[in-house]
Amino acid sequence: MTDVKIGVEGEAVATVKLDEVVDGRLVEQLIGRAREQGVALTGEAGLLGQLTKMVLGSALEGEITDHLGYDKHERAGDVSNARNGSRTKTVLTDIGPVPIEVPIEVPRDRDGSFQPKVVRKHQRRLTGVDEMVLSRWCYRCRREV
């Protein structure tokens, strides 16, 4: 398969071969389920759009966890900054033949110092989403191992 650089903002943390990280059976299961339920691969409510939303949400949660130093639902202890809910943001992606809007939840912190890197503040259009989805999926798989 192909090599994917894992990182944010063009900084490569590692290069991995997709066939070593992405389980082909899992992809087949996802596509099979989507077909059974009549879900298209692309488009507004397509499988790629749903995966993109999940991966971006996971990436943003990972970023705020790294920023604050503790996981969601974990007792923060005596800290001056804490999670402060999230806000919905709609971004345009280039998945499929036409750009689609993907609503995502962007986490916030109390003192407003959280600066997301995956989807920056005031950013509305995401390009290269397919690479981002694959790299974040690879990163998540690597963290769970």
DSSP file with accessible surface (Angstrom, degrees, kcal/mol):
  #  RESIDUE AA STRUCTURE BP1 BP2  ACC     N-H-->O    O-->H-N    N-H-->O    O-->H-N    TCO  KAPPA ALPHA  PHI   PSI    X-CA   Y-CA   Z-CA
    1    1 A M              0   0  160      0, 0.0     2,-0.2     0, 0.0    16,-0.0   0.000 360.0 360.0 360.0-156.5    0.0    0.0    0.0
    2    2 A T        -     0   0   82      1,-0.0    16,-2.4    15,-0.0     2,-0.3  -0.619 360.0-111.8-106.9 159.2    1.1    3.6    0.4
    3    3 A D  E     -A   17   0A  85     14,-0.2     2,-0.4    -2,-0.2    14,-0.2  -0.676  28.2-162.4 -86.6 142.7    3.2    5.4    3.0
    4    4 A V  E     -A   16   0A  17     12,-2.6    12,-2.2    -2,-0.3     2,-0.5  -0.992  13.3-138.4-127.0 132.0    1.5    8.0    5.2
    5    5 A K  E     -A   15   0A 143     -2,-0.4     2,-0.5    10,-0.2    10,-0.2  -0.804  18.4-147.9 -88.2 126.0    3.2   10.7    7.2
    6    6 A I  E     +A   14   0A   7      8,-3.5     7,-4.6    -2,-0.5     8,-1.3  -0.831  48.9  86.6 -96.5 127.1    1.7   11.0   10.7
    7    7 A G  E     -A   12   0A  23     -2,-0.5     2,-0.4     5,-0.3     5,-0.2  -0.970  65.0 -98.3 168.6-178.6    1.8   14.5   12.2
    8    8 A V  E >  S+A   11   0A  41      3,-0.6     3,-1.7    -2,-0.3   110,-0.1  -0.965  93.7  11.2-129.0 145.2    0.2   17.9   12.4
    9    9 A E  T 3  S-     0   0   96     -2,-0.4    -1,-0.2     1,-0.3     3,-0.1   0.859 130.7 -58.9  58.6  36.7    0.9   21.1   10.5
   10   10 A G  T 3  S+     0   0   84      1,-0.2     2,-0.8    -3,-0.2    -1,-0.3   0.487 103.8 130.6  76.7  -1.6    3.2   19.3    8.0
   11   11 A E  E <   -A    8   0A 137     -3,-1.7    -3,-0.6    -6,-0.0     2,-0.4  -0.779  52.9-142.0 -87.8 113.8    5.5   18.1   10.8
   12   12 A A  E     +A    7   0A  57     -2,-0.8    -5,-0.3    -5,-0.2     3,-0.1  -0.612  24.4 176.7 -78.8 125.3    6.0   14.3   10.3
   13   13 A V  E    S-     0   0A 103     -7,-4.6     2,-0.3    -2,-0.4    -6,-0.2   0.809  71.3 -14.9 -90.7 -39.4    6.2   12.4   13.5
   14   14 A A  E     -A    6   0A  30     -8,-1.3    -8,-3.5     2,-0.0     2,-0.5  -0.985  57.3-131.8-158.9 156.5    6.5    9.0   11.8
   15   15 A T  E     +A    5   0A  74     -2,-0.3     2,-0.3   -10,-0.2   -10,-0.2  -0.977  32.1 175.4-115.2 127.3    6.0    7.4    8.4
   16   16 A V  E     -A    4   0A  27    -12,-2.2   -12,-2.6    -2,-0.5     2,-0.5  -0.924  34.3-115.4-128.7 155.0    4.0    4.2    8.4
   17   17 A K  E >>  -A    3   0A  88     -2,-0.3     3,-1.6   -14,-0.2     4,-0.7  -0.795  24.8-137.6 -87.4 129.0    2.7    1.9    5.7
   18   18 A L  H >> S+     0   0   11    -16,-2.4     4,-3.0    -2,-0.5     3,-1.2   0.868 101.8  59.5 -57.4 -38.2   -1.1    1.9    5.7
   19   19 A D  H 34 S+     0   0   91      1,-0.3    -1,-0.3   -17,-0.2     5,-0.2   0.714 103.6  53.4 -68.3 -14.6   -1.3   -1.9    5.3
   20   20 A E  H <4 S+     0   0  144     -3,-1.6    -1,-0.3     3,-0.1    -2,-0.2   0.656 123.2  25.7 -87.4 -17.1    0.6   -2.3    8.5
   21   21 A V  H << S+     0   0   44     -3,-1.2     2,-0.5    -4,-0.7    -2,-0.2   0.784 107.7  68.8-113.5 -47.9   -1.8    0.0   10.5
   22   22 A V  S  < S-     0   0   22     -4,-3.0     2,-0.7    -5,-0.2    -1,-0.2  -0.689  76.6-134.7 -84.8 124.7   -5.2    0.0    8.8
   23   23 A D     >  -     0   0   68     -2,-0.5     4,-1.8     1,-0.2     3,-0.5  -0.687   7.6-154.6 -81.4 114.3   -7.0   -3.4    9.1
   24   24 A G  H  > S+     0   0   42     -2,-0.7     4,-2.5     1,-0.2    -1,-0.2   0.831  93.6  58.0 -59.1 -32.7   -8.5   -4.2    5.7
   25   25 A R  H  > S+     0   0  169      2,-0.2     4,-2.4     1,-0.2    -1,-0.2   0.891 103.9  51.6 -66.1 -38.0  -11.2   -6.3    7.4
   26   26 A L  H  > S+     0   0   62     -3,-0.5     4,-2.5     2,-0.2    -2,-0.2   0.925 109.9  49.1 -63.3 -43.6  -12.4   -3.4    9.4
   27   27 A V  H  X S+     0   0   49     -4,-1.8     4,-2.6     1,-0.2     5,-0.2   0.929 110.9  50.3 -61.7 -44.1  -12.7   -1.3    6.2
   28   28 A E  H  X S+     0   0  140     -4,-2.5     4,-2.7     1,-0.2    -1,-0.2   0.899 110.3  50.6 -61.0 -40.2  -14.6   -4.1    4.5
   29   29 A Q  H  X S+     0   0  112     -4,-2.4     4,-2.7     2,-0.2     5,-0.2   0.922 110.8  48.6 -63.1 -44.6  -17.0   -4.3    7.5
   30   30 A L  H  X S+     0   0   40     -4,-2.5     4,-2.3     2,-0.2    -2,-0.2   0.938 114.5  44.6 -61.3 -46.9  -17.6   -0.6    7.5
   31   31 A I  H  X S+     0   0   56     -4,-2.6     4,-2.5     1,-0.2    -2,-0.2   0.914 113.2  51.8 -66.1 -40.0  -18.3   -0.5    3.7
   32   32 A G  H  X S+     0   0   26     -4,-2.7     4,-2.4    -5,-0.2    -2,-0.2   0.928 111.1  46.9 -61.0 -45.6  -20.5   -3.7    4.0
   33   33 A R  H  X S+     0   0  138     -4,-2.7     4,-2.0     2,-0.2     6,-0.2   0.900 110.9  52.4 -62.2 -41.6  -22.5   -2.1    6.8
   34   34 A A  H  <>S+     0   0    9     -4,-2.3     5,-3.2    -5,-0.2     4,-0.4   0.927 110.6  47.5 -61.9 -43.1  -22.9    1.1    4.9
   35   35 A R  H ><5S+     0   0  194     -4,-2.5     3,-1.2     3,-0.2    -2,-0.2   0.917 109.9  52.6 -63.5 -44.0  -24.1   -0.8    1.8
   36   36 A E  H 3<5S+     0   0  162     -4,-2.4    -1,-0.2     1,-0.3    -2,-0.2   0.865 114.2  42.7 -58.6 -38.2  -26.6   -2.8    3.9
   37   37 A Q  T 3<5S-     0   0  143     -4,-2.0    -1,-0.3    -5,-0.2    -2,-0.2   0.389 116.1-113.5 -91.4   2.3  -28.1    0.4    5.4
   38   38 A G  T < 5 +     0   0   67     -3,-1.2     2,-0.5    -4,-0.4    -3,-0.2   0.754  62.0 154.3  73.9  25.1  -28.1    2.2    2.0
   39   39 A V      < -     0   0   38     -5,-3.2    -1,-0.2    -6,-0.2     7,-0.1  -0.741  39.1-131.4 -89.5 129.1  -25.4    4.7    3.1
   40   40 A A        -     0   0   61     -2,-0.5     7,-2.6     1,-0.1     8,-0.2  -0.340  11.2-126.9 -72.7 160.0  -23.4    6.2    0.2
   41   41 A L  S    S+     0   0   93      5,-0.3     7,-2.6     6,-0.2     8,-0.4   0.918  92.2  23.4 -73.0 -43.1  -19.6    6.3    0.4
   42   42 A T  S    S+     0   0   51      5,-0.2     3,-0.2     4,-0.2     5,-0.2  -0.586  88.6  68.3-115.2 178.1  -19.5   10.1   -0.3
   43   43 A G  S >  S-     0   0   24     52,-0.3     3,-1.5    55,-0.2     6,-0.3  -0.363  95.2 -44.9 102.7 177.7  -21.9   13.0    0.1
   44   44 A E  T 3  S+     0   0  128      1,-0.3    -1,-0.2    -2,-0.1    56,-0.0   0.871 139.6  21.0 -53.1 -47.9  -23.5   14.8    2.9
   45   45 A A  T 3  S+     0   0   75     -3,-0.2    -1,-0.3     4,-0.1    -2,-0.1   0.097  98.7 133.1-110.8  23.9  -24.4   11.8    5.1
   46   46 A G  S <> S-     0   0    1     -3,-1.5     4,-2.2    -7,-0.1    -5,-0.3  -0.154  71.3-104.2 -74.6 168.4  -21.9    9.4    3.5
   47   47 A L  H  > S+     0   0   17     -7,-2.6     4,-2.8     1,-0.2     5,-0.2   0.904 120.1  51.6 -59.3 -43.9  -19.5    7.0    5.2
   48   48 A L  H  > S+     0   0   61     -7,-2.6     4,-2.5     1,-0.2    -1,-0.2   0.888 109.2  51.0 -64.2 -37.4  -16.5    9.2    4.5
   49   49 A G  H  > S+     0   0    6     -8,-0.4     4,-2.3    -6,-0.3    -1,-0.2   0.915 111.5  47.4 -64.4 -41.7  -18.3   12.2    6.0
   50   50 A Q  H  X S+     0   0   95     -4,-2.2     4,-2.3     2,-0.2    -2,-0.2   0.917 113.3  47.9 -65.9 -43.2  -19.2   10.3    9.1
   51   51 A L  H  X S+     0   0   37     -4,-2.8     4,-2.9     2,-0.2     5,-0.2   0.907 110.6  52.5 -62.8 -40.6  -15.6    9.0    9.5
   52   52 A T  H  X S+     0   0    2     -4,-2.5     4,-2.9    -5,-0.2     5,-0.3   0.933 109.2  49.0 -60.9 -45.3  -14.2   12.5    9.0
   53   53 A K  H  X S+     0   0  100     -4,-2.3     4,-2.4     1,-0.2    -1,-0.2   0.929 114.0  46.1 -60.5 -44.4  -16.5   13.8   11.7
   54   54 A M  H  X S+     0   0  123     -4,-2.3     4,-2.4     2,-0.2    -2,-0.2   0.920 114.6  46.4 -66.3 -43.0  -15.5   11.1   14.1
   55   55 A V  H  X S+     0   0   16     -4,-2.9     4,-2.7     2,-0.2    -2,-0.2   0.923 113.7  47.7 -68.3 -43.1  -11.7   11.4   13.4
   56   56 A L  H  X S+     0   0    0     -4,-2.9     4,-2.7    -5,-0.2     5,-0.2   0.925 112.6  49.9 -63.2 -42.0  -11.7   15.2   13.7
   57   57 A G  H  X S+     0   0   22     -4,-2.4     4,-2.3    -5,-0.3    -2,-0.2   0.926 112.7  46.8 -61.2 -43.3  -13.7   15.0   16.9
   58   58 A S  H  X S+     0   0   39     -4,-2.4     4,-2.3     2,-0.2    -2,-0.2   0.906 112.1  50.5 -64.9 -41.8  -11.2   12.5   18.3
   59   59 A A  H  X S+     0   0    0     -4,-2.7     4,-2.3     2,-0.2    -2,-0.2   0.921 111.0  48.3 -63.8 -42.6   -8.3   14.5   17.2
   60   60 A L  H  X S+     0   0    0     -4,-2.7     4,-2.4     2,-0.2     5,-0.2   0.901 110.8  50.7 -66.4 -39.4   -9.7   17.7   18.8
   61   61 A E  H  X S+     0   0   50     -4,-2.3     4,-2.2    -5,-0.2    -1,-0.2   0.903 110.3  50.9 -62.6 -40.2  -10.3   15.8   22.1
   62   62 A G  H  X S+     0   0    9     -4,-2.3     4,-2.4     1,-0.2    -2,-0.2   0.903 109.2  51.3 -63.0 -39.1   -6.8   14.5   22.0
   63   63 A E  H  X S+     0   0   26     -4,-2.3     4,-2.4     2,-0.2    -2,-0.2   0.926 111.6  45.1 -65.6 -43.3   -5.5   18.1   21.5
   64   64 A I  H  X S+     0   0    0     -4,-2.4     4,-2.9     2,-0.2     5,-0.3   0.883 111.3  54.2 -71.7 -31.7   -7.4   19.5   24.4
   65   65 A T  H  X>S+     0   0   18     -4,-2.2     4,-2.6    -5,-0.2     5,-0.6   0.942 111.1  45.2 -63.5 -44.2   -6.3   16.6   26.6
   66   66 A D  H  <5S+     0   0  107     -4,-2.4    -2,-0.2     2,-0.2    -1,-0.2   0.904 114.1  50.5 -63.6 -39.7   -2.7   17.3   25.7
   67   67 A H  H  <5S+     0   0   79     -4,-2.4    -2,-0.2     1,-0.2    -1,-0.2   0.919 119.9  33.8 -65.3 -43.6   -3.2   21.0   26.3
   68   68 A L  H  <5S-     0   0   25     -4,-2.9    -2,-0.2     2,-0.2    -1,-0.2   0.738 102.1-128.2 -87.4 -26.7   -4.9   20.5   29.8
   69   69 A G  T  <5S+     0   0   64     -4,-2.6     2,-0.3    -5,-0.3    -3,-0.2   0.624  76.0  76.8  90.8  11.6   -2.9   17.5   30.9
   70   70 A Y  S   <S-     0   0   23     -5,-0.6    -1,-0.2    -6,-0.3    -2,-0.2  -0.992  77.7-105.7-151.8 154.2   -5.8   15.3   31.9
   71   71 A D    >   -     0   0   78     -2,-0.3     3,-1.8     1,-0.1    -9,-0.0  -0.350  47.2 -85.1 -76.8 160.2   -8.4   13.1   30.1
   72   72 A K  T 3  S+     0   0  106      1,-0.3    -1,-0.1    -2,-0.1     3,-0.1  -0.335 116.4  16.7 -62.1 140.2  -12.1   13.9   29.7
   73   73 A H  T 3  S+     0   0  180      1,-0.3     2,-0.3    -3,-0.1    -1,-0.3   0.521  98.2 124.2  70.4   7.9  -14.2   12.9   32.7
   74   74 A E  S <  S-     0   0   97     -3,-1.8     2,-0.3     1,-0.0    -1,-0.3  -0.747  75.2-101.1 -94.1 144.4  -11.0   12.6   34.8
   75   75 A R        -     0   0  229     -2,-0.3    -4,-0.1     1,-0.2    -1,-0.0  -0.501  29.4-156.1 -67.3 126.6  -10.8   14.6   38.0
   76   76 A A        -     0   0   34     -2,-0.3    -1,-0.2     1,-0.2     2,-0.1   0.724  18.3-161.1 -79.4 -22.1   -8.7   17.6   37.3
   77   77 A G        -     0   0   62      1,-0.1     2,-1.3     2,-0.1    -1,-0.2  -0.472  60.8 -11.2  74.5-147.1   -7.6   18.3   40.8
   78   78 A D  S    S+     0   0  174     -2,-0.1     2,-0.3     2,-0.0    -1,-0.1  -0.678  88.6 144.2 -92.0  88.5   -6.2   21.8   41.5
   79   79 A V        -     0   0   70     -2,-1.3    -2,-0.1     1,-0.1    -3,-0.1  -0.937  48.5-144.8-124.8 150.3   -5.8   23.3   38.1
   80   80 A S  S    S+     0   0  122     -2,-0.3     2,-0.4     1,-0.1    -1,-0.1   0.686  88.2  48.0 -85.5 -18.5   -6.4   26.8   37.0
   81   81 A N        +     0   0   17    -13,-0.1     2,-0.3    29,-0.1    -1,-0.1  -0.956  66.8 166.1-125.3 142.8   -7.7   25.8   33.6
   82   82 A A        -     0   0   18     -2,-0.4    28,-2.2    -3,-0.0    29,-0.2  -0.934  43.8 -72.7-146.9 167.4  -10.4   23.2   32.8
   83   83 A R  E     -B  109   0B  40     -2,-0.3    26,-0.3    26,-0.2     3,-0.1  -0.344  36.6-169.4 -60.5 146.8  -12.7   22.0   30.0
   84   84 A N  E     -     0   0B  71     24,-2.8    25,-0.1     1,-0.5    -1,-0.1  -0.379  44.1 -93.2-138.4  53.7  -15.5   24.3   29.3
   85   85 A G  E     -     0   0B  52     23,-0.1    23,-2.3    22,-0.1    -1,-0.5  -0.283  50.0 -91.4  73.7-154.9  -17.9   22.4   27.0
   86   86 A S  E     -B  107   0B  49     21,-0.3     2,-0.4    -3,-0.1    19,-0.1  -0.945  21.3-135.6-151.2 169.1  -17.7   22.6   23.2
   87   87 A R  E     -B  106   0B  86     19,-2.2    19,-3.2    -2,-0.3     2,-0.4  -0.963  26.1-112.8-130.4 150.4  -19.1   24.5   20.4
   88   88 A T  E     -B  105   0B  85     -2,-0.4     2,-0.4    17,-0.2    17,-0.2  -0.668  34.7-179.2 -83.7 135.3  -20.4   23.3   17.1
   89   89 A K  E     -B  104   0B  22     15,-2.8    15,-3.3    -2,-0.4     2,-0.5  -0.998  17.1-146.7-134.0 136.9  -18.4   24.3   14.0
   90   90 A T  E     -B  103   0B  48     -2,-0.4     2,-0.3    13,-0.3    11,-0.1  -0.923  19.0-174.6-107.4 125.8  -19.2   23.5   10.4
   91   91 A V  E     -B  102   0B   0     11,-2.0    11,-2.8    -2,-0.5     2,-0.5  -0.889  22.6-126.9-118.0 149.6  -16.3   23.0    8.1
   92   92 A L  E     -Bc 101 125B  28     32,-3.1    34,-3.4    -2,-0.3     2,-0.3  -0.826  29.8-171.0 -93.6 132.0  -16.2   22.4    4.4
   93   93 A T  E     -B  100   0B   0      7,-2.5     7,-1.3    -2,-0.5    34,-0.1  -0.786  30.0-129.8-119.2 165.4  -14.3   19.3    3.2
   94   94 A D        +     0   0   78     32,-0.4     2,-0.4    -2,-0.3    33,-0.1  -0.004  59.8 133.7-103.7  29.6  -13.2   18.1   -0.2
   95   95 A I        +     0   0   12      5,-0.2     3,-0.3     2,-0.0   -52,-0.3  -0.674  65.3   1.0 -80.2 128.5  -14.5   14.5    0.3
   96   96 A G  S    S-     0   0   33     -2,-0.4     4,-0.1     1,-0.2     0, 0.0  -0.280 112.1 -49.6  88.5-175.7  -16.5   13.4   -2.7
   97   97 A P  S    S+     0   0  116      0, 0.0    -1,-0.2     0, 0.0    -2,-0.0   0.742 125.3  31.1 -71.7 -22.8  -17.2   15.1   -5.9
   98   98 A V  S    S-     0   0   90     -3,-0.3   -55,-0.2     0, 0.0    -5,-0.1  -0.946  97.5 -91.4-131.3 154.0  -18.4   18.3   -4.2
   99   99 A P        -     0   0   73      0, 0.0     2,-0.3     0, 0.0    -5,-0.2  -0.375  44.4-159.5 -61.6 140.7  -17.4   20.0   -1.0
  100  100 A I  E     -B   93   0B   5     -7,-1.3    -7,-2.5   -57,-0.1     2,-0.5  -0.896  16.3-120.1-120.6 156.0  -19.6   18.9    1.9
  101  101 A E  E     -B   92   0B  84     -2,-0.3    -9,-0.2    -9,-0.2   -11,-0.0  -0.822  24.7-168.5 -95.3 130.1  -20.3   20.5    5.3
  102  102 A V  E     -B   91   0B   5    -11,-2.8   -11,-2.0    -2,-0.5     2,-0.4  -0.965  12.6-145.9-119.7 113.0  -19.3   18.5    8.3
  103  103 A P  E     +B   90   0B  55      0, 0.0     2,-0.3     0, 0.0   -13,-0.3  -0.653  26.1 178.6 -78.0 129.4  -20.5   19.7   11.7
  104  104 A I  E     -B   89   0B   2    -15,-3.3   -15,-2.8    -2,-0.4     2,-0.6  -0.906  30.7-120.5-127.3 158.9  -18.0   19.0   14.4
  105  105 A E  E     -B   88   0B  92     -2,-0.3   -17,-0.2   -17,-0.2   -45,-0.1  -0.899  24.6-160.3-100.2 118.4  -17.8   19.7   18.1
  106  106 A V  E     -B   87   0B   4    -19,-3.2   -19,-2.2    -2,-0.6   -49,-0.1  -0.888  17.0-132.3-101.2 117.8  -14.7   21.9   19.0
  107  107 A P  E     -B   86   0B   6      0, 0.0     2,-0.3     0, 0.0   -21,-0.3  -0.314  21.0-156.5 -68.3 154.7  -13.8   21.6   22.7
  108  108 A R  E     -     0   0B 108    -23,-2.3   -24,-2.8     5,-0.0     2,-0.3  -0.892   5.9-144.7-126.8 159.0  -13.1   24.8   24.8
  109  109 A D  E >   -B   83   0B   9     -2,-0.3     3,-0.7   -26,-0.3   -26,-0.2  -0.818  27.5-112.9-119.8 162.8  -11.2   25.6   27.9
  110  110 A R  T 3  S+     0   0  174    -28,-2.2   -27,-0.1    -2,-0.3   -29,-0.1   0.871 112.8  42.3 -66.2 -39.2  -12.1   28.1   30.6
  111  111 A D  T 3  S-     0   0   93    -29,-0.2    -1,-0.2     1,-0.0   -30,-0.0   0.475 105.1-123.4 -91.9   3.8   -9.3   30.6   30.0
  112  112 A G  S <  S+     0   0   41     -3,-0.7    -2,-0.1     1,-0.1    -1,-0.0   0.688  74.4 123.7  72.1  18.6   -9.5   30.5   26.2
  113  113 A S        +     0   0   52      2,-0.0     2,-0.4   -46,-0.0    -1,-0.1   0.574  35.6 111.6 -89.6  -7.2   -5.9   29.5   25.7
  114  114 A F        -     0   0   10      1,-0.1    -5,-0.1    -5,-0.1   -50,-0.1  -0.531  43.7-175.7 -72.8 121.2   -6.6   26.3   23.7
  115  115 A Q        -     0   0  110     -2,-0.4     5,-0.1   -52,-0.1    -1,-0.1  -0.879  17.0-145.5-117.4  94.3   -5.5   26.7   20.1
  116  116 A P        -     0   0    3      0, 0.0     5,-0.4     0, 0.0   -56,-0.1  -0.301  12.0-167.7 -62.5 145.1   -6.5   23.6   18.1
  117  117 A K  S    S+     0   0  111      3,-0.1     3,-0.4     2,-0.1  -108,-0.2   0.740  81.2  56.6-102.9 -32.5   -4.1   22.6   15.3
  118  118 A V  S    S+     0   0   12      1,-0.3     2,-0.5   -59,-0.1  -109,-0.1   0.944 128.9  13.9 -67.3 -47.6   -6.2   20.1   13.4
  119  119 A V  S    S-     0   0    1    -63,-0.1    -1,-0.3     7,-0.0     3,-0.1  -0.900  92.6-147.4-128.2 100.4   -9.0   22.6   12.8
  120  120 A R    >   -     0   0  108     -2,-0.5     3,-1.9    -3,-0.4    -3,-0.1  -0.194  30.8 -83.2 -67.3 158.8   -7.7   26.1   13.6
  121  121 A K  T 3  S+     0   0   78     -5,-0.4    -1,-0.1     1,-0.3     3,-0.1  -0.356 117.0  11.3 -58.8 139.5   -9.9   28.8   15.1
  122  122 A H  T 3  S+     0   0  186      1,-0.2     2,-0.4    -3,-0.1    -1,-0.3   0.437  93.6 136.4  68.6   1.9  -11.8   30.7   12.3
  123  123 A Q    <   +     0   0   59     -3,-1.9    -1,-0.2     1,-0.1     3,-0.1  -0.652  21.8 167.6 -79.3 132.9  -10.9   28.0    9.8
  124  124 A R        +     0   0  123     -2,-0.4   -32,-3.1     1,-0.2     2,-0.5   0.668  56.4  58.3-116.4 -29.3  -13.8   27.0    7.6
  125  125 A R  B     -c   92   0B 133    -34,-0.2     2,-0.5   -31,-0.0    -1,-0.2  -0.915  61.5-162.5-113.5 129.3  -12.4   25.0    4.7
  126  126 A L        -     0   0    2    -34,-3.4   -32,-0.4    -2,-0.5     2,-0.3  -0.935   7.9-172.6-108.2 128.8  -10.3   21.8    5.2
  127  127 A T        +     0   0  105     -2,-0.5     5,-0.1     1,-0.2   -34,-0.0  -0.854  68.0  28.0-115.7 155.7   -8.2   20.5    2.4
  128  128 A G  S  > S+     0   0   23     -2,-0.3     4,-1.9     3,-0.1    -1,-0.2   0.821  70.8 152.0  68.5  29.6   -6.4   17.2    2.4
  129  129 A V  H  >  +     0   0    0     -3,-0.3     4,-3.4     1,-0.2     5,-0.3   0.879  64.3  60.3 -63.1 -36.4   -9.0   15.7    4.7
  130  130 A D  H  > S+     0   0   89      1,-0.2     4,-2.2     2,-0.2    -1,-0.2   0.939 108.2  44.0 -60.4 -41.8   -8.4   12.2    3.4
  131  131 A E  H  > S+     0   0  113      1,-0.2     4,-2.7     2,-0.2    -1,-0.2   0.908 114.4  50.7 -66.2 -39.1   -4.8   12.3    4.4
  132  132 A M  H  X S+     0   0   38     -4,-1.9     4,-2.8     2,-0.2     5,-0.3   0.930 109.4  50.0 -64.4 -43.4   -5.8   13.8    7.8
  133  133 A V  H  X S+     0   0   15     -4,-3.4     4,-2.3     1,-0.2     5,-0.2   0.948 114.1  44.9 -60.8 -46.7   -8.4   11.1    8.4
  134  134 A L  H  X S+     0   0   56     -4,-2.2     4,-2.6    -5,-0.3    -1,-0.2   0.924 114.2  48.2 -65.6 -41.9   -5.9    8.3    7.7
  135  135 A S  H  X S+     0   0   10     -4,-2.7     4,-2.5     2,-0.2    -2,-0.2   0.921 114.0  45.8 -68.4 -39.6   -3.1    9.9    9.7
  136  136 A R  H  X S+     0   0   34     -4,-2.8     4,-2.8     2,-0.2    -1,-0.2   0.891 112.3  51.7 -69.1 -35.9   -5.3   10.5   12.8
  137  137 A W  H  X S+     0   0   47     -4,-2.3     4,-2.5    -5,-0.3    -2,-0.2   0.941 111.5  47.4 -63.6 -42.7   -6.8    7.0   12.5
  138  138 A C  H  X S+     0   0    2     -4,-2.6     4,-2.4    -5,-0.2    -2,-0.2   0.922 112.1  50.0 -63.4 -42.9   -3.2    5.6   12.4
  139  139 A Y  H  X S+     0   0   51     -4,-2.5     4,-2.3     1,-0.2    -2,-0.2   0.929 111.4  48.5 -62.0 -43.5   -2.2    7.8   15.4
  140  140 A R  H  X S+     0   0  109     -4,-2.8     4,-1.8     1,-0.2    -2,-0.2   0.915 111.1  49.8 -64.0 -42.5   -5.3    6.6   17.3
  141  141 A C  H  X S+     0   0   35     -4,-2.5     4,-0.9     1,-0.2    -1,-0.2   0.913 110.8  50.6 -61.3 -40.7   -4.5    2.9   16.5
  142  142 A R  H  < S+     0   0  106     -4,-2.4     3,-0.4     1,-0.2    -2,-0.2   0.894 109.7  50.1 -66.4 -37.6   -0.9    3.4   17.6
  143  143 A R  H  < S+     0   0  127     -4,-2.3    -1,-0.2     1,-0.2    -2,-0.2   0.845 108.7  52.3 -68.3 -34.3   -2.1    5.0   20.9
  144  144 A E  H  <        0   0  137     -4,-1.8    -1,-0.2    -5,-0.2    -2,-0.2   0.671 360.0 360.0 -77.1 -17.2   -4.5    2.1   21.7
  145  145 A V     <        0   0  157     -4,-0.9    -3,-0.0    -3,-0.4    -4,-0.0  -0.298 360.0 360.0 -77.1 360.0   -1.8   -0.5   21.1
